[in-house]
Amino acid sequence: MDSGSVEQRLQALAQHFIAEKAVKPGPAAPASTAAGSSKRAAVLVCLFKGEDGDLHVILTKRASTLSSNPGDVALPGGKREEGDADDVDTALREAKEEIGLDPSLVNVITVLQPIVTKRGMAVVPVIGLLSDIKAFSPAPNAAEVEAMFHAPLEMFLKDENRRAEEREWMGAKYLLHYFNYEADGKEYVIWALTAGILIRTASIVYQRQPPFSEQRPKFWSDVAQNTAMP
């Protein structure tokens, strides 16, 4: 799919999202649902056109001092807070806190279905487009972010620099995907939930499936609160 077709696809998704939001309330589930606010989080899949003309996604390496997933590559995001109006609000607020991204620079394209972790957290991917990357002055929060980089979105639909590990949960086998990427002379590994979200995002944007078997964990599609132990 050429860049013009990709841009048209993004515009169509954005228009559909705006129309859908006008018809019904925001995409967030109320706190009274099974995946309530205490068990809900949102991440921002922030896309922008790189110098190569391809879409890139902003990623972070979590600080090694964090209690949860220290040192892992992640998308900006975090738990929903009481003052957040919806999942979009959560994702944009967290991105501003973590990397200094002004919410006004982001055009929200769509919101994907939640992915439930083994800990029972419903993680909502919010896809946004940063139309002017030069207007963004990164300001990573050292307490949360060790490094910030970007990777081409289309790489998550390719078999290059990818490996997978088979796991099993409650008798069902699934694959965890790992993508190796180098940016600014540093090696990063993008895996697990973050890789799964980016495979899904790339599939939607580029309208094709990856050449490899995803074999996603079944619990990822369980939007009800998951009672699994860590």
N, C-alpha and C positions, 0 to 999 in steps of 0.2 A: 504494500500500500504506500503510495507516494505521500509526500508531506502535505500536499493540498487536500488529499482525501482524508488524512488524519485530522487536519484542522476542521474540515467539514463535519467529521464524526464528532469531534469535541464540541463544536457549536450545536449540533443536533442534540447531544446529550445534555448540554447546558439548558437549551430551550425546553426540553422535556422535563428537566428537573424543576425549572422555574414554573412551568405550567402545572406540574403535579403539586408543587408546594402551595400554589394559589388555590387549588381545589380543596386540599386537606391540610391540617396542621403540620408543623415541622416534622422531620423524619425521626426525631428521637422518640423512644418509648417512654411513657410516664413512669415515675418511680414506683407505681403500684404494680407494674407488670413483673413477671417472673425474673427477668434480668433487670432489676431495679437500678437506681442510680448508684448504689453502693457497689454494684457488681457490673458497672458499665464504664467503658472507656472509649475514646475515639482517637484515631491517628490521622494525620494529614498526609495524603499522597500528593505532594506539591510538584507539579510538572512545569517545565519551561523549555523553550526551544534553545538548544545549545548552539555554540559557534559552528558545529558541524551540520546544523539544520535539523537534527534529530531531537526528539523529545527526551529530556533527562528528568530524573527524579531526585529530590533533595533527601539525603540520608544523614544520620548522625551515628557516632560511636558513643555509647553511653559511658559516663564516667565510671572508673573502676571502684569508686568509693560508694556507689549506690548499692542499696540492699537487694534490689530486684534486677536481675539480668545485667550485672556489671560488665562493662567492656563489650557488650553485644552491639551489633549494628541494628539500628531501629529507625522507624519513621517518627517524626515529631508527634508527640501525643501523650495522653495520660488519662487518669480517671476523671469521670464527670464530677463536677462540683455543684453544690446547691444553687449557686447563682447562674449556672449555665442554662440558657434557654433550650438548647437542643444539642445534638451531636456535632453539628457544624460549629456551634459556639465553643464546645469543648476542644475540638481539634484546632481551631484558630487561636484560642486563648493559650493552649499549650505550646503551639508553634511560636507564638510571640514570647512566651516565657523562656522557652528553651533556646531559640536561635535568633530572637529579635525580629521575626517576620511580622510586618505590619499587616493586619487582617484586610485592610483596604486595598492591598496590592493583589489579593487573591480572588479570582473568580471561581466560585464553586461550580463544578461540573455536574457531579452527582454524588449520591451517598449509597454505598454498597450494603448488602445484608451483613449483619453482625457475624463475627466468627467467635465461637466460644472456646476458651482455653480449658486446659485440664483443671485449672483452679476455679472454673465457673465464671470467669470474667468474659462478658460479651464485648468484643472489640469491634467498633464500627469504623470502617475505612471511609474517609471523606476525600474525594478526588477534587483537587483544585488546580487552576491554571494561573501561573505567574506570568502575565503578559509582558512585563518589562523587568527582566532580571537585573538590569543596571540600576533600577530604582531600589533594589534590595541591598541594604548594608548589613551583612551578617553580624550578629552580636551574640555568639554562643555563651550560654550560662555555664561557667566552669564547674559549678556544683553538680550539674546534670550531664553536660556534654563535654567529652574529651576531644572530639574532632567532628568536623562537618565536611561532607563531600557530596558529589552527585554522580549518578551512573546513568547510562542510556537505558530507557525503559524497555526497548526492544530486546535487550540482552536476556531478559527473563522469558523469552520465547525461543531461545536458542540452546543447543546442547553444549556449546563451548564453555569451558571453565565451570562446568557443573558436575556435581556428583550427588548421589542420593543414598540414604541409609534407610533400610527397612526397620520399622518398629511395629509393636503390637500393643493394642489397648482393648481390654474387655473382649479378647478373642478375635478382634478385627485387625488385620495388618494394614499399614499405611506407609507412605514414604515421606521422609524429611529431605528437602532439597537444599543444597549448599551451592552458592555461586561465589567464585573467587573473583575479586576485582581489585585493580591497582589504581590509586588516585594520589597525585602529588607525592609519588615515591613510596607510598605506604600501601600495604596489603590489607584488604578487608574481606571478611567472609559474611555474606548475606544469607541467612538461613531461617529455617523454621517458619514461624508466623509471618515475619516480614517478607520472606521469599514467597510464601503462599499468597499474600495480599498483592505483591507485585506481579506474580504470574497471572492472577485473576485480572488485575488492572490492565496489563499489557494485552491480554486476550480480548478484553472489551474494546480497548482503544484501537487495536490493530485488526480486530475482527477475525482472528484465527487462533487455533489452539496450538500449544507447543508440540514439538516433534517427539517429546518424551511423555511417558505416562505420569500423570500427576499423583494419582492414588491418594487423594486427600484424606486426612483423618475424619471419620464419621462424626466425631464430636464437634468438629468445626462448624458443621451445619445445624447443630442443635441450638436453636435460638432460645430455648427454655433454659432456665438456670441449671447448670451442670453441677452435680454434687460430687464429682470426682475429686480425689485427693491429689495433692501436688505430686 
